[in-house]
Amino acid sequence: MSRRPLQQQAPSSRLRRLLWADFTAGATAGAFVLPLSIWLESIYQIPRLFLLFMGTAGFLYAAIALALASRPVPPQHLVTLLGSANLVWAAVCVLSAFILLSSASWLGLAHLVVEAVFVAWLGVNELRLRSGSKVVEVSQGAT
């Protein structure tokens, strides 16, 4: 059995690392939001039911990302589904921030906006890497 050249393995390796990061982020978010939802409701001024929904969604994303990251070569169509779902979740977070703008605390709004930016970055890069493109780097400014 011959091995593929390193250039062909690299995108899959980067994609798997990104999927592990997606798993870790989703599991961490779920493990943080679900048990602390009563406390977060008072701090964030966001309805507890929505916080429970967010935490459950985090665990769902984590499970899917784990299933994909565990495979030597994640199926492209499933990576497309996860990347697209991340972009949809980012839109849900932004829409929720606008809906809750008058009632949520600045911490609650910041959580929604930061989560939207992060999961959008994950989604864009999952979609790019599934086809072998490079990861979008976050730069500090143009030079």
CYANA upper distance limits for C-alpha pairs under 8 A (distance plus 0.5 A):
  4 ARG  CA      8 GLN  CA      6.82
  4 ARG  CA      9 GLN  CA      7.15
  5 PRO  CA      9 GLN  CA      7.18
  6 LEU  CA     10 ALA  CA      6.52
  7 GLN  CA     11 PRO  CA      8.11
  8 GLN  CA     12 SER  CA      8.18
  9 GLN  CA     13 SER  CA      6.66
 10 ALA  CA     14 ARG  CA      6.58
 11 PRO  CA     15 LEU  CA      6.44
 11 PRO  CA    129 LEU  CA      6.52
 11 PRO  CA    130 ARG  CA      8.04
 11 PRO  CA    132 GLY  CA      5.60
 11 PRO  CA    133 SER  CA      7.81
 11 PRO  CA    134 LYS  CA      8.29
 12 SER  CA     16 ARG  CA      6.54
 12 SER  CA     72 PRO  CA      8.41
 12 SER  CA     73 VAL  CA      6.77
 12 SER  CA     74 PRO  CA      8.19
 12 SER  CA    129 LEU  CA      7.96
 12 SER  CA    130 ARG  CA      8.01
 12 SER  CA    132 GLY  CA      8.08
 13 SER  CA     17 ARG  CA      6.79
 14 ARG  CA     18 LEU  CA      6.70
 14 ARG  CA    129 LEU  CA      7.87
 15 LEU  CA     19 LEU  CA      6.61
 15 LEU  CA    126 GLU  CA      7.09
 15 LEU  CA    129 LEU  CA      6.15
 15 LEU  CA    130 ARG  CA      7.32
 16 ARG  CA     20 TRP  CA      6.66
 16 ARG  CA     68 LEU  CA      8.15
 16 ARG  CA     69 ALA  CA      5.45
 16 ARG  CA     70 SER  CA      8.35
 16 ARG  CA     74 PRO  CA      8.09
 17 ARG  CA     21 ALA  CA      6.77
 17 ARG  CA     69 ALA  CA      7.88
 18 LEU  CA     22 ASP  CA      6.67
 18 LEU  CA    122 LEU  CA      7.94
 18 LEU  CA    125 ASN  CA      8.46
 18 LEU  CA    126 GLU  CA      7.65
 19 LEU  CA     23 PHE  CA      6.62
 19 LEU  CA     65 ALA  CA      5.86
 19 LEU  CA     66 LEU  CA      7.54
 19 LEU  CA     68 LEU  CA      7.44
 19 LEU  CA     69 ALA  CA      5.70
 19 LEU  CA    126 GLU  CA      8.16
 20 TRP  CA     24 THR  CA      6.62
 20 TRP  CA     65 ALA  CA      7.26
 20 TRP  CA     66 LEU  CA      7.06
 20 TRP  CA     69 ALA  CA      6.23
 21 ALA  CA     25 ALA  CA      6.54
 22 ASP  CA     26 GLY  CA      6.55
 22 ASP  CA     61 TYR  CA      8.06
 22 ASP  CA     62 ALA  CA      7.06
 22 ASP  CA     65 ALA  CA      6.58
 22 ASP  CA    122 LEU  CA      7.48
 23 PHE  CA     27 ALA  CA      6.51
 23 PHE  CA     61 TYR  CA      7.35
 23 PHE  CA     62 ALA  CA      4.55
 23 PHE  CA     63 ALA  CA      7.36
 23 PHE  CA     64 ILE  CA      8.19
 23 PHE  CA     65 ALA  CA      5.50
 23 PHE  CA     66 LEU  CA      5.99
 24 THR  CA     28 THR  CA      6.42
 24 THR  CA     62 ALA  CA      7.27
 25 ALA  CA     29 ALA  CA      6.50
 25 ALA  CA     58 GLY  CA      8.26
 25 ALA  CA     62 ALA  CA      7.84
 26 GLY  CA     30 GLY  CA      6.61
 26 GLY  CA     57 ALA  CA      8.36
 26 GLY  CA     58 GLY  CA      4.70
 26 GLY  CA     59 PHE  CA      6.11
 26 GLY  CA     60 LEU  CA      8.12
 26 GLY  CA     61 TYR  CA      6.25
 26 GLY  CA     62 ALA  CA      5.12
 27 ALA  CA     31 ALA  CA      6.46
 27 ALA  CA     58 GLY  CA      6.54
 27 ALA  CA     59 PHE  CA      5.74
 27 ALA  CA     61 TYR  CA      8.45
 27 ALA  CA     62 ALA  CA      5.78
 28 THR  CA     32 PHE  CA      6.49
 28 THR  CA     58 GLY  CA      8.35
 29 ALA  CA     33 VAL  CA      6.40
 29 ALA  CA     55 GLY  CA      6.72
 29 ALA  CA     58 GLY  CA      6.25
 29 ALA  CA     59 PHE  CA      8.18
 30 GLY  CA     34 LEU  CA      6.24
 30 GLY  CA     54 MET  CA      7.91
 30 GLY  CA     55 GLY  CA      4.53
 30 GLY  CA     56 THR  CA      6.58
 30 GLY  CA     57 ALA  CA      7.92
 30 GLY  CA     58 GLY  CA      5.36
 30 GLY  CA     59 PHE  CA      5.77
 31 ALA  CA     35 PRO  CA      7.24
 31 ALA  CA     55 GLY  CA      7.73
 31 ALA  CA     59 PHE  CA      8.45
 32 PHE  CA     36 LEU  CA      6.75
 32 PHE  CA     55 GLY  CA      8.11
 33 VAL  CA     37 SER  CA      5.96
 33 VAL  CA     40 LEU  CA      7.98
 33 VAL  CA     51 LEU  CA      7.10
 33 VAL  CA     52 LEU  CA      7.60
 33 VAL  CA     54 MET  CA      7.91
 33 VAL  CA     55 GLY  CA      5.65
 34 LEU  CA     51 LEU  CA      7.72
 34 LEU  CA     52 LEU  CA      6.19
 34 LEU  CA     55 GLY  CA      5.65
 34 LEU  CA     56 THR  CA      7.83
 36 LEU  CA     40 LEU  CA      6.40
 37 SER  CA     41 GLU  CA      6.33
 37 SER  CA     48 ARG  CA      6.50
 37 SER  CA     51 LEU  CA      6.57
 37 SER  CA     52 LEU  CA      7.14
 38 ILE  CA     42 SER  CA      7.38
 38 ILE  CA     48 ARG  CA      7.04
 39 TRP  CA     43 ILE  CA      6.89
 40 LEU  CA     44 TYR  CA      5.97
 40 LEU  CA     45 GLN  CA      8.02
 40 LEU  CA     46 ILE  CA      8.22
 40 LEU  CA     48 ARG  CA      8.38
 40 LEU  CA     51 LEU  CA      8.45
 41 GLU  CA     45 GLN  CA      5.70
 41 GLU  CA     46 ILE  CA      5.77
 41 GLU  CA     47 PRO  CA      6.46
 41 GLU  CA     48 ARG  CA      5.90
 41 GLU  CA     51 LEU  CA      7.94
 42 SER  CA     46 ILE  CA      8.03
 43 ILE  CA    105 SER  CA      7.65
 43 ILE  CA    107 LEU  CA      7.89
 43 ILE  CA    108 GLY  CA      7.89
 44 TYR  CA    104 ALA  CA      6.33
 44 TYR  CA    105 SER  CA      5.60
 44 TYR  CA    106 TRP  CA      7.89
 44 TYR  CA    107 LEU  CA      6.17
 44 TYR  CA    108 GLY  CA      4.53
 44 TYR  CA    109 LEU  CA      8.07
 45 GLN  CA    103 SER  CA      7.03
 45 GLN  CA    104 ALA  CA      5.04
 45 GLN  CA    105 SER  CA      6.05
 45 GLN  CA    108 GLY  CA      7.18
 46 ILE  CA     50 PHE  CA      7.58
 46 ILE  CA     51 LEU  CA      7.56
 46 ILE  CA    100 LEU  CA      7.92
 46 ILE  CA    103 SER  CA      8.03
 46 ILE  CA    104 ALA  CA      6.01
 46 ILE  CA    105 SER  CA      8.39
 46 ILE  CA    108 GLY  CA      7.20
 47 PRO  CA     51 LEU  CA      7.04
 48 ARG  CA     52 LEU  CA      6.61
 49 LEU  CA     53 PHE  CA      6.71
 50 PHE  CA     54 MET  CA      6.68
 51 LEU  CA     55 GLY  CA      6.69
 52 LEU  CA     56 THR  CA      6.58
 53 PHE  CA     57 ALA  CA      6.55
 54 MET  CA     58 GLY  CA      6.71
 55 GLY  CA     59 PHE  CA      7.01
 56 THR  CA     60 LEU  CA      6.76
 57 ALA  CA     61 TYR  CA      6.64
 58 GLY  CA     62 ALA  CA      6.61
 59 PHE  CA     63 ALA  CA      6.65
 60 LEU  CA     64 ILE  CA      6.90
 61 TYR  CA     65 ALA  CA      6.52
 61 TYR  CA     82 LEU  CA      8.26
 62 ALA  CA     66 LEU  CA      6.43
 63 ALA  CA     67 ALA  CA      6.71
 64 ILE  CA     68 LEU  CA      6.84
 64 ILE  CA     82 LEU  CA      7.99
 65 ALA  CA     69 ALA  CA      6.39
 65 ALA  CA     82 LEU  CA      7.99
 66 LEU  CA     70 SER  CA      6.46
 67 ALA  CA     71 ARG  CA      7.52
 68 LEU  CA     74 PRO  CA      5.75
 68 LEU  CA     75 PRO  CA      8.05
 68 LEU  CA     78 LEU  CA      8.22
 68 LEU  CA     79 VAL  CA      7.92
 69 ALA  CA     74 PRO  CA      7.24
 70 SER  CA     74 PRO  CA      8.46
 74 PRO  CA     78 LEU  CA      7.96
 74 PRO  CA     79 VAL  CA      7.39
 75 PRO  CA     79 VAL  CA      6.86
 76 GLN  CA     80 THR  CA      6.59
 76 GLN  CA    130 ARG  CA      6.26
 76 GLN  CA    131 SER  CA      8.26
 77 HIS  CA     81 LEU  CA      6.75
 78 LEU  CA     82 LEU  CA      6.73
 79 VAL  CA     83 GLY  CA      6.46
 79 VAL  CA    126 GLU  CA      7.08
 79 VAL  CA    127 LEU  CA      7.52
 79 VAL  CA    130 ARG  CA      7.02
 80 THR  CA     84 SER  CA      6.45
 80 THR  CA    126 GLU  CA      7.80
 80 THR  CA    127 LEU  CA      6.31
 80 THR  CA    130 ARG  CA      7.75
 81 LEU  CA     85 ALA  CA      6.51
 82 LEU  CA     86 ASN  CA      6.64
 82 LEU  CA    123 GLY  CA      7.72
 82 LEU  CA    126 GLU  CA      8.28
 83 GLY  CA     87 LEU  CA      6.98
 83 GLY  CA    122 LEU  CA      7.51
 83 GLY  CA    123 GLY  CA      4.43
 83 GLY  CA    124 VAL  CA      7.05
 83 GLY  CA    125 ASN  CA      8.21
 83 GLY  CA    126 GLU  CA      5.76
 83 GLY  CA    127 LEU  CA      6.03
 84 SER  CA     88 VAL  CA      6.79
 84 SER  CA    123 GLY  CA      6.67
 84 SER  CA    127 LEU  CA      8.07
 85 ALA  CA     89 TRP  CA      6.56
 85 ALA  CA    123 GLY  CA      7.95
 86 ASN  CA     90 ALA  CA      6.65
 86 ASN  CA    119 VAL  CA      5.96
 86 ASN  CA    120 ALA  CA      6.58
 86 ASN  CA    122 LEU  CA      7.45
 86 ASN  CA    123 GLY  CA      5.43
 87 LEU  CA     91 ALA  CA      6.87
 87 LEU  CA    119 VAL  CA      7.22
 87 LEU  CA    120 ALA  CA      5.56
 87 LEU  CA    123 GLY  CA      6.01
 87 LEU  CA    124 VAL  CA      7.94
 88 VAL  CA     92 VAL  CA      6.74
 89 TRP  CA     93 CYS  CA      6.70
 89 TRP  CA    116 ALA  CA      7.65
 89 TRP  CA    119 VAL  CA      7.74
 89 TRP  CA    120 ALA  CA      8.46
 90 ALA  CA     94 VAL  CA      6.82
 90 ALA  CA    115 GLU  CA      7.57
 90 ALA  CA    116 ALA  CA      4.52
 90 ALA  CA    117 VAL  CA      7.28
 90 ALA  CA    119 VAL  CA      6.32
 90 ALA  CA    120 ALA  CA      5.99
 91 ALA  CA     95 LEU  CA      6.50
 91 ALA  CA    116 ALA  CA      7.37
 92 VAL  CA     96 SER  CA      6.41
 92 VAL  CA    116 ALA  CA      8.45
 93 CYS  CA     97 ALA  CA      6.62
 93 CYS  CA    112 LEU  CA      5.75
 93 CYS  CA    113 VAL  CA      7.14
 93 CYS  CA    115 GLU  CA      7.59
 93 CYS  CA    116 ALA  CA      5.92
 94 VAL  CA     98 PHE  CA      6.91
 94 VAL  CA    112 LEU  CA      7.19
 94 VAL  CA    113 VAL  CA      6.69
 94 VAL  CA    116 ALA  CA      6.77
 95 LEU  CA     99 ILE  CA      6.70
 96 SER  CA    100 LEU  CA      6.44
 96 SER  CA    112 LEU  CA      7.99
 97 ALA  CA    101 LEU  CA      6.16
 97 ALA  CA    109 LEU  CA      6.09
 97 ALA  CA    112 LEU  CA      6.60
 97 ALA  CA    113 VAL  CA      7.53
100 LEU  CA    104 ALA  CA      5.85
100 LEU  CA    109 LEU  CA      8.21
101 LEU  CA    109 LEU  CA      7.66
104 ALA  CA    108 GLY  CA      6.21
104 ALA  CA    109 LEU  CA      6.78
105 SER  CA    109 LEU  CA      6.80
106 TRP  CA    110 ALA  CA      6.41
107 LEU  CA    111 HIS  CA      6.60
108 GLY  CA    112 LEU  CA      6.91
109 LEU  CA    113 VAL  CA      6.68
110 ALA  CA    114 VAL  CA      6.42
111 HIS  CA    115 GLU  CA      6.46
112 LEU  CA    116 ALA  CA      6.56
113 VAL  CA    117 VAL  CA      6.75
114 VAL  CA    118 PHE  CA      6.61
115 GLU  CA    119 VAL  CA      6.51
116 ALA  CA    120 ALA  CA      6.44
117 VAL  CA    121 TRP  CA      6.69
118 PHE  CA    122 LEU  CA      6.78
119 VAL  CA    123 GLY  CA      6.48
120 ALA  CA    124 VAL  CA      6.56
121 TRP  CA    125 ASN  CA      6.64
121 TRP  CA    136 VAL  CA      8.33
122 LEU  CA    126 GLU  CA      6.49
123 GLY  CA    127 LEU  CA      6.65
124 VAL  CA    128 ARG  CA      6.65
124 VAL  CA    136 VAL  CA      8.39
125 ASN  CA    129 LEU  CA      6.37
125 ASN  CA    134 LYS  CA      8.27
125 ASN  CA    135 VAL  CA      5.90
125 ASN  CA    136 VAL  CA      6.87
126 GLU  CA    130 ARG  CA      6.51
127 LEU  CA    131 SER  CA      7.57
128 ARG  CA    132 GLY  CA      7.09
128 ARG  CA    133 SER  CA      5.53
128 ARG  CA    134 LYS  CA      7.06
128 ARG  CA    135 VAL  CA      7.33
129 LEU  CA    133 SER  CA      5.50
129 LEU  CA    134 LYS  CA      6.73
129 LEU  CA    135 VAL  CA      7.26
